[in-house]
Amino acid sequence: WSSGEATKPFNAVLPFERLFVGETDGSSFPNGGLRATHTAAAFTTWDRSSPCFVSDNVLRIPCAFVTHLGAAIDDKTPLLRSTDAVNRQGLRLLRAINIGMDAKAIHPYLGWEQEFFVIKAEYYRARPDLVACGRTLIGKLPTRNQQGELNYFAPPPSTVNLLLENIRAAMLRIGVAMAVMHNEVAPGQHEMSPVYCQASFSCDNNAMFMEVATKEAEKLGLAVLFHEKPFAGINGSGKHNNWSLGTDTGLNFFYPGKADKARELFVTAIASLAYGLCQHNELVRCAVASAGNDHRLGAQEAPPAIISLYPGTGFESHVDSIIAGGPLLGYGAERTSVDPGATAAMPANTGIEDRNRTAPFPFCGNRFEFRAVGSSQNCSFPIAICNTVMASGMAHISSLIEGGMSHRDAVAKVFTENRHIIFTGNGYSAEWPVEAQKRGLPNLNTTPLATATFNSEKAKALFSEMGIFSPEECDARAEVMYESYVTTLSIEVQTLINMVESGILPACMLDLMNYEALPALGGERQEVYSGIKTEIDKLSEMMSALPSGLAEQASYLCDTVKPQMLAVRRLVDKAEGLMNKDLYPFPTYETILYSHHSEAPEQESREKTFLETEVAEYFRAVGRAGEADATYAQYVEAMTEEVNALVAAAEDALLPACTDEPPVELRATYERLYEETQALCALMGDRPSELVAEAWYLCDALKPRMVAVRDLVEEAMDAAPRHGFGSMLGAVCC
């Protein structure tokens, strides 16, 4: 304030506490009535179990999100609360059974398997349903789709392979190692998976993966689809959550191990899980309930909506032995090997149990795989529910033992009362829903049916006991689930109506005109095309009769409107097969799913554009137009020389300030010049080693910083002589 300048010099300073806690508008976030415009405050607070990282020059800080009164309105907060519940009840259980007494903490772990479709961005943009809804609302299957298992075991197309490699490199730069990438069952469908890690960190990694995949696809002229069912008639996408619990001393609750204590813990842990899945079955179904996932669950490509436990046929027999009075030990958890029967092929080691891909919760040797999770979901909520029901099971067994029951008898009692949750058969079979009903297992095959159970008195009691949700938070979360379902279906209906009325019906009319001279050749076109108009009008009328109340709207949309959408679709898809292909207004399934399979990667054209524009522009600007066809290496070399020269000029400009105190009017300029020069040097030190990436880095990251440094050097050169400071500045040339 002592400066004589009209505009006072200042230093921009970020208070450190803002890195840990922030405030924003909670009323603009889905909150189920917990926030309103006149009570809007909500706060982010750093999740200290998940590391911060830098992406696109932005510091990303994982956080929980709570209201002014501390209520959770995000998915991360219940995950963190459930982690605490698992820790409390897990340590309690270990003390009760006298195993792992040296453990100080128990952590949930997660390894996710992200499935997704890759298509060309131009076809994505040309489909209003993909843009607005994430899935196609109309579209006829191509003659070749996923028959013959030709996709799963084939190598990825070259353009997709480049995308997967780019995603893997980008994820590694933020500290996430991707371990798996391959084709999936459907054409255009792929999967990537990381190395598993602590659950909250892993959930954040998955959210970041979806962002990174979208950005990297854009660079190659592609689009990534994370919807659970973007294309009808072929497999949808899931996100299998491989979940386990472990102590800080290395005990895995879901690995039988070789020592007796480890095997006793394993049997006890599965009893706890069986209790949680059986007693709180509806909540586990709610964990994967969404409008998108409803298209996938039970469709012979994903587990049914009936939640059951698959511990393996061998362990199922062991459970029956315990129920009959046998000991906890005795489960033959030894790995075996199979001989291919050929001299050139070595024996293959098998798992402890066979794999059951039809089960929603199968055992996988050292973890359980929650296979019902949808591909677009945030992993935090499903894992929070897994932790919660597991904690309830451990608490129940602990209370039995603490009440005087023996360890063996407590486990036997739990298995006896929850035996019907264990199913090791074919979950895709028509017989299983019938059998499940006999067992008393709910079949909540739609999101409205599942959501209605989330805030039941039983659910509220569990969440309160485990410290996950208050009764008010349960009600709010149920409202958010209803609202999400209603919003999704409403958007889909309006999008379908718009596509039919503005695209399909005009095309039908034009196609019919081709048969005016010979109506007999038109076949059933008149009937089919007229039927589309009739059915789309019915759909519009149904939407105008939408009832009030979120729960009522969700049920109405599910039970009444969705069947009518399918009626419209059946006729539109039939029309697609009849219509002149040049008249059909949208990219077809065949075009969308296969167009990018035989093309060279877009990276080639991107590199060509770079050479023809950025490199050429640079060499023209420095008077070396004859080198417009310069290679990346030349560009990198020239840019490096320019950066070094600029840094040297900046150092010369700063030299007087190092030997003498600059006038007050110049202090801010010198401080900014010093900071910008330091930042430029740091960026140069962080440049990638791969040549093409280095060229793009110099272009995208360094050029803006170079402009800032150059401007400040010139400002210092102009201002210093006016203040009689730094006589040598006049000789400095930038």
Secondary structure as UniProt FT lines:
FT   HELIX           16..19
FT   STRAND          21..25
FT   HELIX           26..28
FT   TURN            32..33
FT   TURN            37..38
FT   STRAND          41..46
FT   TURN            48..49
FT   STRAND          53..55
FT   TURN            56..57
FT   STRAND          58..60
FT   STRAND          63..67
FT   TURN            68..69
FT   HELIX           76..97
FT   TURN            101..102
FT   STRAND          106..120
FT   HELIX           121..125
FT   HELIX           128..133
FT   HELIX           147..149
FT   TURN            150..153
FT   HELIX           158..173
FT   TURN            174..175
FT   STRAND          178..183
FT   TURN            187..188
FT   STRAND          189..194
FT   STRAND          197..198
FT   HELIX           199..219
FT   TURN            220..221
FT   STRAND          222..225
FT   TURN            232..233
FT   STRAND          238..247
FT   TURN            248..249
FT   TURN            253..254
FT   HELIX           260..279
FT   HELIX           281..286
FT   TURN            287..288
FT   HELIX           291..294
FT   TURN            295..298
FT   STRAND          309..310
FT   HELIX           313..323
FT   TURN            324..325
FT   STRAND          337..338
FT   TURN            343..344
FT   STRAND          348..349
FT   TURN            357..358
FT   STRAND          362..363
FT   STRAND          368..370
FT   TURN            371..372
FT   TURN            375..376
FT   HELIX           380..402
FT   TURN            403..404
FT   HELIX           407..418
FT   HELIX           419..421
FT   TURN            427..428
FT   HELIX           431..439
FT   HELIX           447..451
FT   TURN            452..455
FT   HELIX           457..466
FT   HELIX           471..499
FT   HELIX           500..504
FT   HELIX           505..513
FT   TURN            514..515
FT   HELIX           519..522
FT   TURN            523..524
FT   HELIX           525..544
FT   HELIX           550..556
FT   HELIX           557..561
FT   HELIX           562..578
FT   TURN            581..583
FT   HELIX           589..594
FT   HELIX           595..597
FT   HELIX           602..610
FT   HELIX           611..615
FT   HELIX           616..621
FT   TURN            622..623
FT   HELIX           625..627
FT   TURN            628..629
FT   HELIX           632..659
FT   HELIX           664..685
FT   HELIX           691..697
FT   HELIX           698..702
FT   HELIX           703..722
FT   TURN            723..724
FT   HELIX           727..731
//
